[in-house]
Amino acid sequence: MTSDSVKDVVMIGAGPSALTAAVYTTREDIDTTLYEKAAVGGLAAITDMVDNYPGFPDGIEGMKLAEQLEKQAKRFGAKIEYGDVSAVRVQDGLKVLTIDGQDVKAKAVLIATGSDYGKINVPGEAEYYARGVHYCATCDGAFYRDRPIAVIGGGNSAVQESIFLTRFASHIDLLVRSRIKASDVLQRDLKAYIDSGKITVHLNTTIDEIAATDGKVSVVKVTENGEPREVAVDGVFIFVGLKPNTGFLAGTDIELDERGLIKTDLRLQTNIPGIFASGDVRSGATMQIASAVGEGASAALSIREYLEEIEKAA
């Protein structure tokens, strides 16, 4: 991967925001390479159904939307490679990224690493990850056909994914720390499943432990309305928000806010000239695919202007 050549722009991440930015930059004949450490499409790719993305009145499967974005970016010449970026620094006016232990140089960088699933940090969560504890209903829901499961969370994602999981699970216990905070539309949808007995909602419920029997998740130990109890399940799905993927920026000069999100100006540029951020990883982001796509387009235009500026100054 090490090369003495300098790329026009490197994008860290290959979710909707970066893929959109790549469409814009490559159409301007700007050499663009995206580095993704996990799955192209980010969290959008593992979302069952996206109902609030413009242009799809009947909704679109998250994986299909991601595939369409990827095809469009590649059509104009974007290069997508897999690699884990562990550091970003500036050297002699260039941006140097350490990717899988090797350096890649670029004139400009777009950080669009998005967010990852939040954790509840209770005993059993890490121990039984992918063996009874999951964060992706689309990926793992089918393993629980005709089996009882618990969903942890009370926001849009928790409610939406609970409804999706009803097509597999025999019953779902929705464990909510305080109250349901999902949108009114989703709450109306949820009520139908509550009324049918498919989903039981437990409010004011904190999770104490995810326990197993013979190595298989069998119970969630909770405190509900101040009283300890156990909820018998075969699997647990956790949807308690997102955290930004900015750990690799530790020790850099890139400014983050108190939540670890990247600060930018109105041009989506960070405090370091030539380094931009867009999408869910950016401070002030709305955590919506549509806005992430819009920010990707805006960032691409700012990157073009930056490249033109440094070319004139050379």
C-alpha positions as CSV (number, residue, x, y, z in Angstrom):
1,M,0.0,0.0,0.0
2,T,2.9,2.3,0.6
3,S,3.4,4.7,-2.3
4,D,5.4,7.8,-3.0
5,S,2.6,9.1,-5.2
6,V,0.2,11.6,-3.8
7,K,-3.5,11.1,-4.2
8,D,-5.8,14.1,-4.8
9,V,-8.2,13.0,-2.1
10,V,-8.6,10.1,0.3
11,M,-11.9,9.5,2.0
12,I,-11.9,7.5,5.3
13,G,-15.1,5.4,5.3
14,A,-17.4,4.3,2.5
15,G,-20.9,5.0,3.9
16,P,-23.5,7.1,2.1
17,S,-21.7,10.4,2.9
18,A,-18.4,9.4,1.5
19,L,-19.9,7.6,-1.5
20,T,-21.9,10.7,-2.4
21,A,-18.8,12.9,-2.0
22,A,-16.9,10.5,-4.3
23,V,-19.6,10.8,-7.0
24,Y,-19.0,14.6,-7.0
25,T,-15.2,14.5,-6.9
26,T,-14.7,11.9,-9.5
27,R,-17.1,13.6,-11.9
28,E,-14.7,16.6,-11.5
29,D,-11.8,14.3,-12.5
30,I,-10.4,14.4,-9.0
31,D,-8.6,11.2,-8.2
32,T,-10.5,9.7,-5.3
33,T,-9.8,6.6,-3.1
34,L,-12.1,5.5,-0.3
35,Y,-10.7,3.3,2.5
36,E,-13.3,1.2,4.4
37,K,-12.4,-1.1,7.3
38,A,-15.8,-2.9,7.5
39,A,-18.7,-2.9,5.1
40,V,-19.3,-0.5,2.3
41,G,-22.5,1.4,3.0
42,G,-21.9,1.7,6.8
43,L,-24.8,1.3,9.1
44,A,-27.2,2.0,6.2
45,A,-26.2,-1.3,4.6
46,I,-27.3,-3.3,7.6
47,T,-30.6,-1.4,8.1
48,D,-33.6,-3.5,7.1
49,M,-35.7,-0.8,5.5
50,V,-35.1,2.9,5.0
51,D,-38.4,4.7,4.8
52,N,-37.3,8.3,5.0
53,Y,-34.9,8.6,2.1
54,P,-36.2,10.9,-0.6
55,G,-37.2,9.3,-3.9
56,F,-38.4,6.0,-2.6
57,P,-42.1,6.3,-1.7
58,D,-42.3,2.7,-0.7
59,G,-39.0,2.7,1.1
60,I,-35.8,0.9,0.1
61,E,-33.8,-1.9,1.7
62,G,-30.6,-0.4,3.4
63,M,-28.4,-2.9,1.6
64,K,-29.9,-2.1,-1.8
65,L,-29.4,1.6,-1.2
66,A,-25.8,1.1,-0.2
67,E,-25.2,-1.0,-3.3
68,Q,-26.7,1.6,-5.6
69,L,-24.5,4.3,-4.1
70,E,-21.4,2.2,-4.4
71,K,-22.2,1.4,-8.1
72,Q,-22.7,5.1,-8.8
73,A,-19.4,6.1,-7.2
74,K,-17.5,3.4,-9.0
75,R,-19.1,4.3,-12.3
76,F,-17.3,7.7,-12.2
77,G,-14.0,6.1,-11.2
78,A,-14.0,6.1,-7.4
79,K,-11.6,3.5,-6.0
80,I,-12.8,1.6,-2.9
81,E,-10.2,-0.3,-0.9
82,Y,-10.4,-2.1,2.4
83,G,-8.0,-0.8,5.1
84,D,-8.0,0.4,8.7
85,V,-6.9,4.0,9.2
86,S,-5.1,4.3,12.5
87,A,-3.6,7.8,12.3
88,V,-3.8,11.0,10.3
89,R,-1.0,13.7,10.3
90,V,0.2,16.6,8.2
91,Q,3.7,16.4,6.8
92,D,5.3,19.0,4.4
93,G,1.8,20.3,3.6
94,L,0.5,16.8,2.7
95,K,-1.9,14.7,4.7
96,V,-0.4,11.3,5.6
97,L,-2.7,8.5,6.6
98,T,-1.4,5.3,8.3
99,I,-3.5,2.5,6.8
100,D,-2.8,-1.0,8.0
101,G,0.6,0.2,9.2
102,Q,1.6,1.8,5.9
103,D,1.5,5.4,4.8
104,V,-0.7,6.9,2.1
105,K,-0.3,10.6,1.1
106,A,-3.1,12.9,-0.1
107,K,-3.6,16.5,-0.8
108,A,-7.0,16.5,0.9
109,V,-8.9,14.1,3.3
110,L,-12.5,13.6,4.0
111,I,-13.3,11.8,7.3
112,A,-16.7,10.1,6.9
113,T,-16.3,7.2,9.3
114,G,-19.8,7.5,10.7
115,S,-20.9,5.9,14.0
116,D,-21.0,2.5,15.6
117,Y,-23.6,0.9,17.8
118,G,-23.7,2.0,21.4
119,K,-23.0,-0.5,24.2
120,I,-24.7,-0.9,27.5
121,N,-21.6,-2.3,29.2
122,V,-23.2,-4.9,31.4
123,P,-21.9,-8.4,32.3
124,G,-22.5,-10.8,29.4
125,E,-22.7,-8.2,26.7
126,A,-19.2,-8.6,25.4
127,E,-18.9,-12.3,26.4
128,Y,-21.8,-13.4,24.3
129,Y,-21.4,-11.0,21.3
130,A,-22.6,-12.8,18.2
131,R,-23.5,-15.8,20.4
132,G,-26.8,-14.4,21.6
133,V,-26.1,-10.7,21.8
134,H,-26.5,-8.7,18.6
135,Y,-26.6,-5.2,17.2
136,C,-28.0,-5.9,13.7
137,A,-31.5,-7.2,13.3
138,T,-31.1,-7.6,9.5
139,C,-28.0,-9.6,10.0
140,D,-29.0,-11.9,12.8
141,G,-32.8,-11.8,13.2
142,A,-33.4,-14.9,11.1
143,F,-31.4,-17.0,13.7
144,Y,-34.3,-16.5,16.1
145,R,-37.2,-17.8,14.1
146,D,-40.0,-18.9,16.5
147,R,-37.8,-18.1,19.5
148,P,-38.3,-15.4,22.2
149,I,-35.9,-12.4,22.2
150,A,-35.4,-9.1,24.0
151,V,-34.7,-5.8,22.4
152,I,-33.0,-3.1,24.5
153,G,-33.6,0.5,23.8
154,G,-36.5,3.0,23.4
155,G,-35.6,5.2,20.5
156,N,-36.4,5.0,16.8
157,S,-34.0,2.3,16.0
158,A,-35.1,0.0,18.9
159,V,-38.8,0.3,18.0
160,Q,-38.2,0.0,14.2
161,E,-36.0,-3.0,14.6
162,S,-38.4,-4.6,17.1
163,I,-41.1,-4.4,14.6
164,F,-38.8,-5.9,12.0
165,L,-37.9,-8.8,14.3
166,T,-41.5,-9.8,14.8
167,R,-41.3,-11.5,11.5
168,F,-38.9,-14.0,13.1
169,A,-39.3,-14.1,16.9
170,S,-42.1,-15.8,18.7
171,H,-42.3,-12.9,21.2
172,I,-40.3,-9.8,21.9
173,D,-39.7,-8.1,25.2
174,L,-38.8,-4.5,24.6
175,L,-36.7,-3.3,27.6
176,V,-36.7,0.5,27.9
177,R,-34.6,2.4,30.5
178,S,-37.2,5.2,30.9
179,R,-39.9,5.8,28.3
180,I,-40.4,5.2,24.6
181,K,-38.7,8.1,22.7
182,A,-39.4,7.0,19.2
183,S,-41.3,9.1,16.7
184,D,-45.1,9.3,16.9
185,V,-45.4,7.3,13.7
186,L,-43.3,4.5,15.0
187,Q,-45.1,4.5,18.3
188,R,-48.4,4.1,16.5
189,D,-47.0,1.2,14.5
190,L,-45.7,-0.3,17.8
191,K,-49.1,-0.2,19.4
192,A,-50.5,-2.7,16.9
193,Y,-47.9,-5.2,17.9
194,I,-48.4,-4.6,21.6
195,D,-52.1,-5.0,21.1
196,S,-51.6,-8.3,19.3
197,G,-49.4,-9.6,22.1
198,K,-46.3,-9.9,19.8
199,I,-44.3,-7.3,21.7
200,T,-44.4,-6.5,25.5
201,V,-42.9,-3.2,26.6
202,H,-41.1,-2.8,29.9
203,L,-40.7,0.8,30.9
204,N,-38.3,2.1,33.7
205,T,-36.2,-1.0,33.2
206,T,-32.4,-1.1,33.6
207,I,-30.3,-4.1,32.5
208,D,-28.2,-5.7,35.1
209,E,-26.8,-8.7,33.3
210,I,-27.2,-10.9,30.2
211,A,-26.8,-14.5,31.5
212,A,-26.4,-17.8,29.8
213,T,-27.0,-21.5,30.4
214,D,-24.6,-24.0,28.9
215,G,-23.0,-21.2,26.9
216,K,-26.2,-19.9,25.4
217,V,-28.0,-16.7,26.3
218,S,-31.0,-17.6,28.4
219,V,-32.1,-14.7,30.5
220,V,-31.8,-10.9,30.9
221,K,-31.6,-9.9,34.5
222,V,-33.2,-6.5,35.0
223,T,-34.5,-4.1,37.5
224,E,-38.0,-3.0,36.5
225,N,-39.7,-0.2,38.4
226,G,-37.2,-0.8,41.3
227,E,-37.9,-4.6,41.4
228,P,-35.4,-7.2,40.2
229,R,-36.7,-9.8,37.8
230,E,-35.6,-12.1,35.0
231,V,-36.7,-12.1,31.4
232,A,-36.3,-15.5,29.7
233,V,-35.0,-15.1,26.1
234,D,-32.9,-16.9,23.5
235,G,-31.3,-13.8,22.2
236,V,-30.7,-10.1,22.9
237,F,-30.6,-7.2,20.4
238,I,-29.2,-3.9,21.6
239,F,-30.2,-0.5,20.1
240,V,-29.2,2.3,22.4
241,G,-27.8,4.9,20.1
242,L,-24.6,5.5,18.3
243,K,-21.1,6.6,19.1
244,P,-18.7,8.3,16.6
245,N,-15.9,6.4,15.0
246,T,-13.2,8.8,15.9
247,G,-10.9,6.7,18.1
248,F,-8.2,6.8,15.5
249,L,-8.0,10.6,15.9
250,A,-6.7,10.4,19.4
251,G,-3.5,12.2,19.7
252,T,-4.1,14.3,16.5
253,D,-4.7,18.0,16.4
254,I,-8.2,17.6,14.9
255,E,-10.7,19.2,17.2
256,L,-13.5,17.1,18.6
257,D,-16.5,18.1,20.7
258,E,-17.4,16.7,24.1
259,R,-19.1,13.7,22.5
260,G,-16.1,12.8,20.3
261,L,-17.6,14.2,17.1
262,I,-15.5,16.2,14.7
263,K,-15.8,20.0,14.7
264,T,-16.1,21.7,11.3
265,D,-16.7,25.1,9.9
266,L,-19.4,26.0,7.4
267,R,-17.4,24.5,4.6
268,L,-17.2,21.2,6.5
269,Q,-13.5,21.7,7.0
270,T,-11.9,20.8,10.3
271,N,-9.4,23.1,12.1
272,I,-6.7,21.6,9.9
273,P,-6.9,23.0,6.3
274,G,-7.5,20.3,3.8
275,I,-9.1,17.9,6.2
276,F,-12.9,17.7,6.0
277,A,-15.6,15.8,7.8
278,S,-19.2,14.9,6.8
279,G,-22.0,12.6,7.9
280,D,-22.7,11.1,11.3
281,V,-19.1,11.6,12.5
282,R,-19.4,15.4,12.3
283,S,-20.5,17.6,15.2
284,G,-23.9,19.0,14.5
285,A,-24.9,16.1,12.2
286,T,-28.5,15.0,12.4
287,M,-27.7,11.2,12.1
288,Q,-29.9,10.8,9.1
289,I,-28.9,9.2,5.8
290,A,-30.4,12.0,3.7
291,S,-28.5,14.7,5.5
292,A,-25.3,12.6,5.4
293,V,-25.6,12.4,1.7
294,G,-26.2,16.2,1.5
295,E,-23.1,16.8,3.6
296,G,-21.1,14.5,1.4
297,A,-22.0,16.6,-1.7
298,S,-21.2,19.8,0.2
299,A,-17.8,18.5,1.4
300,A,-16.9,17.4,-2.1
301,L,-17.5,20.9,-3.4
302,S,-15.4,22.4,-0.6
303,I,-12.6,19.8,-1.4
304,R,-12.6,20.9,-5.0
305,E,-12.3,24.6,-4.0
306,Y,-9.4,23.7,-1.6
307,L,-7.5,21.8,-4.3
308,E,-7.9,24.7,-6.6
309,E,-6.6,27.1,-4.0
310,I,-3.5,25.1,-3.2
311,E,-2.9,24.6,-6.9
312,K,-3.0,28.4,-7.5
313,A,-0.7,28.9,-4.5
314,A,1.9,26.4,-5.7
